[in-house]
Amino acid sequence: MANPLQSRITKLSTVTISFIILLCILGFYTTHYTFTQPSTETQNPINPNPQSKCHFHDTYLSLASNYTVSHYLRSLTLHPHLAGTTGAHQTAQYVKTHFQNQGLDTKVVEYSVLLSYPTYLSLTAHFSDLGTQEIECSELGQVGSRVVRPYHAYSPPGSVMGMAVFVNYGRGEDYRALGALGVNVSGCVVVARRGGGMSRGGVVRRAASEGAVAVLTYTEGVSVKGVERGTVMKGLGDPLSPGWASVVEGGERLERGDDEVMERFPLISSMPISIETAEVILRSLEGPQVPQEWRGTLNPKVGRVGPGPTVLNFTYQGEEKISIVRDIFAVIRGTEEPDRYILLGNHRDAWTYGAVDPNSGTSVLLDVARRFAFLRRLGWSPRRTIILCSWDAEEFGMVGNVFFLEFLGFLKSFFIGCLHHHLILRVERTAGTN
């Protein structure tokens, strides 16, 4: 989710780091922090020294640093890093180098995946008074930048013209409500707000089944000019390698035209728009009034649902290509149960700069690595193996996350738990935190 150039880089306080610490401790505090020496009296592992555990715990907390986390965040957000781009590769190198500099056992696994990018977008509104407005498809300050234009990943190309109609969340019940008003969306460009338990892809597929020719979605609660990008693909992972990881060397994949692949993509084009654009379109609609049950939370306020008389001319062109994505791992091997795994991770790719999602979480992950590395130099080691994970291409359908589990299928029998800190906003200070 991105609201890029206008996003404010949230200051991560020490208590934010403490929050992550506490989450880690909750999961494996009593079993993971152990400092043992071989016993000369017994073959069984000795119980960890409670004083040593407290010492390591206190040391870990004392290493919290606003400056360090802010430095990581600043470095991670120097440039856009959409998966499969040069910026994404640079960010991957930064994370890899950080893990290695901490002395951690670092692994990089590369995959070949199908990703999609926009090449051309246009949207024009034709109003009943014969006025015409070409709607800007880039966000404020974005023209000419390296930031990708707002789009839906895996949207099929298309060029259509149809009357605009508002479909609320685009659920089945919303279309039934429109039907009760005598509204038919066949041949129309539908405008839907995000939410209502509907995924982007679900909204598009439902609209296609109702006869719509294209979909525009907007998100309430973001800035007026901000646009929420996302994927409309059905399911998770690389569409060309469902159920297995397509590693760069020797990886197998399906053909793009395979039925199993085709069914994962919608049949009609779609694009995200800002609230500002949605307001221009929706306030020009006539036809039946908006159903009462839709009105309470509508922003902008919509009076009528259409269809029309406003006509929208929408064109989307994109390219799909096989791209390289990289998952990066730092492994801290356990001493007593090394074949039991705890995962702590976050995705690394972003639609734009990713100041909040995902890099607020990634900067914390890097700081956790720094502090674990410091404890190791003091003699600490976990009871079970900890894997710090930095996944790629999550925004395209959790591609890197899914690949990790597919590639390391043996983890299913030895997996203990996973903490995925997607984004960190703010944590209230509590008694006892520093």
C-alpha positions as CSV (number, residue, x, y, z in Angstrom):
1,M,0.0,0.0,0.0
2,A,1.5,3.1,-1.0
3,N,1.0,6.8,-0.5
4,P,4.5,7.6,-1.6
5,L,6.0,11.0,-2.0
6,Q,3.6,12.6,0.5
7,S,4.2,9.8,3.1
8,R,5.8,11.1,6.2
9,I,8.5,8.9,7.5
10,T,7.2,8.0,10.9
11,K,9.7,8.4,13.7
12,L,10.3,5.1,15.4
13,S,10.9,5.6,19.1
14,T,12.7,3.4,21.4
15,V,9.4,2.0,22.7
16,T,8.7,0.8,19.1
17,I,11.8,-1.3,19.3
18,S,10.8,-2.5,22.8
19,F,7.5,-3.6,21.2
20,I,9.3,-5.9,18.8
21,I,11.5,-7.1,21.7
22,L,8.5,-8.0,23.8
23,L,6.8,-9.8,20.9
24,C,9.9,-11.9,20.4
25,I,10.2,-12.6,24.1
26,L,6.5,-13.6,24.4
27,G,7.0,-16.3,21.8
28,F,10.2,-17.9,23.0
29,Y,11.5,-16.0,26.1
30,T,11.5,-19.1,28.3
31,T,13.0,-21.4,25.8
32,H,15.2,-19.4,23.5
33,Y,17.6,-17.4,25.6
34,T,20.0,-19.8,27.0
35,F,23.7,-19.8,27.8
36,T,24.9,-23.2,28.5
37,Q,28.3,-24.9,28.9
38,P,28.9,-28.6,28.6
39,S,28.3,-30.3,31.9
40,T,31.0,-32.5,33.4
41,E,28.5,-34.2,35.6
42,T,25.7,-35.2,33.3
43,Q,25.0,-35.9,29.6
44,N,21.7,-34.0,29.8
45,P,21.6,-30.3,29.0
46,I,21.8,-28.2,32.1
47,N,19.2,-25.6,32.8
48,P,20.2,-22.1,31.8
49,N,21.4,-19.8,34.5
50,P,18.5,-17.4,35.3
51,Q,20.9,-14.6,36.1
52,S,22.5,-15.1,32.6
53,K,19.1,-15.0,31.0
54,C,18.2,-11.8,32.8
55,H,21.6,-10.3,31.8
56,F,21.1,-11.0,28.1
57,H,17.5,-9.8,28.3
58,D,18.5,-6.5,29.9
59,T,21.5,-6.1,27.5
60,Y,19.2,-6.6,24.5
61,L,16.8,-3.9,25.7
62,S,19.6,-1.5,26.5
63,L,20.8,-1.6,22.9
64,A,17.7,0.2,21.6
65,S,18.6,3.2,19.6
66,N,16.4,5.7,17.9
67,Y,19.3,6.9,15.8
68,T,20.2,3.5,14.5
69,V,16.7,2.6,13.4
70,S,16.3,6.0,11.8
71,H,19.5,5.5,9.9
72,Y,18.3,2.2,8.6
73,L,15.0,3.7,7.6
74,R,16.6,6.6,5.8
75,S,18.9,4.2,3.9
76,L,16.0,1.9,2.9
77,T,13.9,4.8,1.5
78,L,16.5,6.6,-0.6
79,H,14.9,5.4,-3.8
80,P,11.8,3.5,-5.0
81,H,12.3,-0.3,-4.9
82,L,9.5,-2.0,-6.6
83,A,10.2,-5.8,-7.0
84,G,12.2,-6.7,-10.1
85,T,13.7,-3.2,-10.5
86,T,17.2,-1.8,-10.0
87,G,16.1,-0.1,-6.9
88,A,14.9,-3.4,-5.5
89,H,18.3,-5.0,-6.2
90,Q,20.1,-2.1,-4.4
91,T,17.9,-2.5,-1.4
92,A,18.5,-6.3,-1.3
93,Q,22.2,-5.6,-1.4
94,Y,21.9,-3.2,1.6
95,V,20.1,-5.8,3.7
96,K,22.5,-8.6,2.7
97,T,25.5,-6.5,3.5
98,H,24.0,-5.5,6.9
99,F,23.5,-9.1,7.9
100,Q,27.0,-10.1,6.8
101,N,28.6,-7.1,8.6
102,Q,27.0,-8.4,11.8
103,G,28.7,-11.7,11.3
104,L,25.5,-13.6,10.7
105,D,25.3,-16.6,8.4
106,T,23.6,-15.0,5.4
107,K,21.8,-16.7,2.6
108,V,20.4,-15.2,-0.7
109,V,18.0,-17.2,-2.8
110,E,17.0,-15.9,-6.2
111,Y,13.8,-16.8,-8.1
112,S,12.5,-16.1,-11.6
113,V,8.9,-14.9,-11.4
114,L,6.3,-13.2,-13.6
115,L,5.8,-9.6,-12.6
116,S,3.8,-6.9,-14.4
117,Y,4.4,-3.1,-14.8
118,P,2.4,-0.3,-16.5
119,T,3.5,1.2,-19.8
120,Y,0.5,3.5,-20.6
121,L,-2.5,4.8,-18.7
122,S,-5.2,7.3,-19.6
123,L,-8.6,8.3,-18.2
124,T,-10.9,10.9,-19.6
125,A,-14.4,11.9,-18.3
126,H,-17.0,13.2,-20.7
127,F,-19.8,15.0,-18.8
128,S,-23.4,15.7,-19.8
129,D,-22.7,19.4,-20.4
130,L,-20.3,18.3,-23.2
131,G,-17.3,19.2,-21.0
132,T,-14.3,16.9,-21.0
133,Q,-11.7,16.4,-18.4
134,E,-8.5,14.4,-18.8
135,I,-7.7,12.9,-15.4
136,E,-4.1,12.8,-14.3
137,C,-3.1,9.2,-13.6
138,S,0.1,10.1,-11.7
139,E,0.2,11.3,-8.1
140,L,1.3,14.8,-7.1
141,G,5.0,15.4,-7.8
142,Q,5.4,12.0,-9.5
143,V,5.6,13.0,-13.2
144,G,9.1,12.2,-14.4
145,S,10.2,10.5,-11.3
146,R,11.2,6.8,-10.9
147,V,8.0,6.0,-9.0
148,V,5.8,3.7,-10.8
149,R,2.4,5.2,-11.8
150,P,-0.6,4.0,-9.9
151,Y,-1.8,0.6,-11.4
152,H,-3.1,-2.8,-10.5
153,A,-0.5,-5.5,-11.0
154,Y,-1.5,-8.2,-13.5
155,S,-4.4,-6.2,-14.8
156,P,-5.0,-7.2,-18.5
157,P,-4.6,-4.4,-21.1
158,G,-7.7,-2.8,-22.6
159,S,-9.2,0.3,-24.0
160,V,-12.9,0.9,-23.2
161,M,-15.6,3.5,-23.1
162,G,-18.7,3.3,-20.9
163,M,-21.0,5.1,-18.6
164,A,-19.8,5.4,-15.0
165,V,-21.7,3.6,-12.3
166,F,-21.0,3.4,-8.5
167,V,-21.1,-0.1,-7.1
168,N,-20.2,0.6,-3.4
169,Y,-17.7,-2.2,-2.4
170,G,-18.5,-4.3,-5.5
171,R,-20.0,-7.2,-3.5
172,G,-22.7,-9.5,-4.7
173,E,-25.2,-7.8,-2.3
174,D,-24.2,-4.4,-3.7
175,Y,-25.1,-5.5,-7.2
176,R,-28.3,-7.0,-6.0
177,A,-29.2,-3.6,-4.4
178,L,-28.5,-1.9,-7.7
179,G,-30.6,-4.5,-9.5
180,A,-33.5,-3.6,-7.1
181,L,-33.1,0.0,-8.3
182,G,-33.2,-1.1,-11.9
183,V,-29.5,-0.4,-12.5
184,N,-27.7,-2.7,-14.9
185,V,-23.9,-2.3,-15.1
186,S,-23.4,-4.2,-18.3
187,G,-21.1,-2.2,-20.6
188,C,-20.3,0.3,-17.8
189,V,-17.1,1.4,-16.1
190,V,-17.8,0.7,-12.5
191,V,-16.3,2.7,-9.6
192,A,-15.8,0.9,-6.3
193,R,-14.5,1.8,-2.9
194,R,-12.0,-0.5,-1.2
195,G,-13.3,-2.6,1.7
196,G,-16.3,-4.7,2.5
197,G,-14.2,-7.8,2.7
198,M,-13.4,-7.7,-1.0
199,S,-10.0,-8.1,-2.4
200,R,-9.0,-6.0,-5.4
201,G,-9.1,-9.0,-7.7
202,G,-12.4,-10.1,-6.2
203,V,-14.0,-6.7,-7.1
204,V,-12.7,-6.9,-10.7
205,R,-13.9,-10.5,-11.2
206,R,-17.3,-9.8,-9.8
207,A,-17.7,-6.7,-12.0
208,A,-16.7,-8.8,-15.1
209,S,-19.3,-11.4,-14.2
210,E,-21.9,-8.6,-14.0
211,G,-21.0,-7.4,-17.5
212,A,-18.8,-4.4,-16.6
213,V,-16.0,-3.4,-19.0
214,A,-13.6,-1.9,-16.5
215,V,-13.1,-1.1,-12.9
216,L,-11.8,1.9,-11.0
217,T,-11.1,1.6,-7.3
218,Y,-10.4,4.2,-4.6
219,T,-9.5,4.0,-1.0
220,E,-11.1,6.0,1.8
221,G,-9.0,7.3,4.6
222,V,-5.9,8.1,2.6
223,S,-4.9,11.6,1.5
224,V,-7.1,13.2,-1.1
225,K,-4.5,12.8,-3.9
226,G,-3.0,9.5,-2.7
227,V,-3.6,6.3,-4.5
228,E,-3.4,2.7,-3.2
229,R,-1.6,0.3,-5.6
230,G,-2.1,-3.4,-5.4
231,T,-2.4,-6.7,-7.2
232,V,-5.6,-8.2,-8.8
233,M,-4.1,-11.7,-9.2
234,K,-6.1,-14.5,-7.6
235,G,-4.1,-16.5,-5.0
236,L,-0.6,-16.1,-3.7
237,G,2.8,-16.8,-5.1
238,D,4.2,-16.8,-8.7
239,P,1.4,-17.6,-11.1
240,L,3.8,-19.6,-13.3
241,S,5.0,-21.9,-10.5
242,P,2.1,-22.7,-8.3
243,G,3.1,-25.0,-5.5
244,W,6.8,-24.9,-6.1
245,A,9.7,-22.4,-6.1
246,S,11.0,-21.4,-9.5
247,V,14.7,-20.8,-8.6
248,V,16.8,-19.1,-11.2
249,E,19.0,-22.1,-11.9
250,G,16.9,-25.1,-13.1
251,G,13.6,-23.8,-12.0
252,E,10.5,-25.0,-13.9
253,R,7.4,-23.0,-14.8
254,L,4.1,-23.2,-16.6
255,E,3.4,-21.4,-19.8
256,R,1.6,-18.0,-19.6
257,G,-1.2,-19.4,-21.7
258,D,-1.8,-22.5,-19.5
259,D,-5.3,-22.7,-18.2
260,E,-4.1,-22.9,-14.6
261,V,-2.3,-19.6,-15.1
262,M,-5.0,-17.8,-17.0
263,E,-7.7,-18.4,-14.4
264,R,-5.7,-16.4,-11.9
265,F,-6.0,-13.2,-13.8
266,P,-9.1,-11.0,-14.3
267,L,-10.7,-10.6,-17.7
268,I,-11.2,-6.8,-17.6
269,S,-8.9,-3.9,-17.0
270,S,-8.7,-2.0,-13.7
271,M,-6.9,0.9,-12.1
272,P,-6.7,2.6,-8.7
273,I,-7.7,6.3,-8.5
274,S,-7.5,8.9,-5.8
275,I,-10.4,10.2,-3.7
276,E,-10.0,13.5,-5.6
277,T,-10.6,11.7,-8.9
278,A,-13.4,9.6,-7.5
279,E,-15.2,12.7,-6.3
280,V,-15.0,14.3,-9.8
281,I,-16.7,11.2,-11.3
282,L,-19.2,10.3,-8.6
283,R,-20.6,13.8,-8.0
284,S,-21.5,14.0,-11.7
285,L,-23.7,10.9,-11.7
286,E,-27.4,10.9,-12.0
287,G,-29.9,8.0,-11.8
288,P,-31.3,6.4,-8.7
289,Q,-30.2,7.7,-5.3
290,V,-27.6,5.8,-3.3
291,P,-29.2,3.1,-1.2
292,Q,-29.6,4.1,2.4
293,E,-27.4,1.4,3.8
294,W,-24.4,2.6,1.7
295,R,-24.6,6.2,2.9
296,G,-23.2,6.2,6.4
297,T,-19.5,5.9,5.7
298,L,-19.2,7.2,2.1
299,N,-16.3,9.6,1.5
300,P,-16.7,11.5,-0.7
301,K,-20.5,11.8,-0.3
302,V,-22.3,10.2,-3.2
303,G,-25.8,11.2,-4.1
304,R,-26.7,9.0,-7.0
305,V,-25.3,5.8,-8.5
306,G,-25.7,6.3,-12.3
307,P,-25.2,4.8,-14.8
308,G,-24.0,8.0,-16.3
309,P,-24.6,10.4,-17.8
310,T,-20.8,10.8,-17.4
311,V,-18.9,8.6,-19.8
312,L,-15.4,7.3,-19.0
313,N,-12.8,6.5,-21.6
314,F,-10.2,4.3,-20.0
315,T,-7.0,2.8,-21.4
316,Y,-4.5,0.6,-19.7
317,Q,-1.4,-1.0,-21.3
318,G,1.2,-3.0,-19.4
319,E,4.0,-5.4,-19.8
320,E,4.6,-8.8,-18.1
321,K,8.1,-10.1,-17.8
322,I,10.2,-12.7,-16.0
323,S,12.1,-10.8,-13.3
324,I,14.6,-11.8,-10.6
325,V,13.5,-11.5,-7.0
326,R,15.7,-12.2,-4.0
327,D,14.9,-13.6,-0.5
328,I,17.6,-12.9,2.1
329,F,18.0,-14.8,5.3
330,A,20.2,-14.6,8.4
331,V,20.5,-17.8,10.4
332,I,21.3,-17.9,14.1
333,R,21.6,-21.6,14.8
334,G,20.2,-23.0,18.0
335,T,22.4,-25.0,20.4
336,E,19.9,-27.5,21.8
337,E,17.2,-27.9,19.1
338,P,18.9,-26.6,15.9
339,D,16.3,-28.3,13.7
340,R,13.5,-26.3,15.2
341,Y,12.9,-23.0,13.6
342,I,11.6,-19.6,14.7
343,L,11.1,-17.1,11.9
344,L,11.2,-13.3,12.3
345,G,10.7,-11.4,9.1
346,N,9.2,-8.8,6.8
347,H,9.0,-8.1,3.1
348,R,11.4,-5.7,1.6
349,D,9.8,-4.5,-1.7
350,A,7.5,-1.5,-1.9
351,W,5.3,0.0,-4.6
352,T,7.2,3.3,-4.1
353,Y,9.5,4.4,-1.3
354,G,7.9,2.3,1.4
355,A,8.5,4.6,4.4
356,V,5.9,2.9,6.5
357,D,5.0,-0.3,4.6
358,P,7.4,-2.2,4.7
359,N,10.5,-0.3,5.8
360,S,9.3,0.7,9.2
361,G,9.3,-3.1,9.8
362,T,12.4,-3.8,7.9
363,S,14.4,-1.2,9.8
364,V,13.4,-2.9,13.0
365,L,14.4,-6.3,11.6
366,L,17.9,-4.9,10.9
367,D,18.1,-3.6,14.4
368,V,17.0,-6.9,15.8
369,A,19.9,-8.5,13.8
370,R,22.3,-6.0,15.2
371,R,21.3,-6.7,18.8
372,F,21.3,-10.5,18.3
373,A,24.8,-10.2,16.8
374,F,25.9,-8.2,19.8
375,L,24.6,-10.9,22.2
376,R,26.3,-13.6,20.3
377,R,29.6,-11.9,20.8
378,L,28.9,-12.0,24.6
379,G,28.3,-15.8,24.4
380,W,24.6,-16.0,24.0
381,S,22.9,-18.4,21.6
382,P,19.3,-19.4,21.2
383,R,18.0,-22.8,22.1
384,R,16.2,-23.2,18.7
385,T,17.4,-21.8,15.4
386,I,16.2,-18.3,14.6
387,I,15.9,-17.2,10.9
388,L,15.7,-13.5,10.1
389,C,13.8,-13.3,6.8
390,S,13.7,-10.4,4.3
391,W,11.2,-11.4,1.6
392,D,10.9,-9.9,-1.9
393,A,7.9,-9.3,-4.2
394,E,5.3,-9.5,-1.4
395,E,3.3,-6.7,-3.0
396,F,2.7,-8.8,-6.1
397,G,0.9,-11.5,-4.0
398,M,3.4,-12.6,-1.3
399,V,5.6,-14.1,-3.9
400,G,8.8,-14.2,-1.9
401,N,7.1,-15.3,1.3
402,V,5.4,-18.2,-0.4
403,F,8.6,-19.3,-2.2
404,F,10.4,-19.5,1.1
405,L,7.9,-22.0,2.4
406,E,7.8,-23.9,-0.9
407,F,11.5,-24.0,-1.3
408,L,12.1,-25.1,2.3
409,G,9.2,-27.5,2.6
410,F,10.9,-29.5,5.3
411,L,10.2,-26.6,7.7
412,K,6.6,-27.8,7.9
413,S,7.6,-30.6,10.3
414,F,10.0,-28.4,12.4
415,F,8.3,-25.0,12.3
416,I,7.6,-23.5,15.7
417,G,6.4,-20.0,14.9
418,C,6.7,-16.8,12.8
419,L,6.5,-13.1,13.7
420,H,5.9,-11.0,10.6
421,H,6.2,-7.3,11.5
422,H,4.7,-5.8,8.3
423,L,4.7,-2.2,9.5
424,I,5.4,-0.3,12.7
425,L,3.4,2.9,13.4
426,R,3.5,3.8,17.1
427,V,3.5,2.0,20.4
428,E,2.5,3.7,23.6
429,R,5.1,3.9,26.3
430,T,4.4,1.6,29.2
431,A,5.8,1.5,32.7
432,G,9.3,-0.1,32.8
433,T,10.2,0.7,29.2
434,N,13.2,2.9,28.5
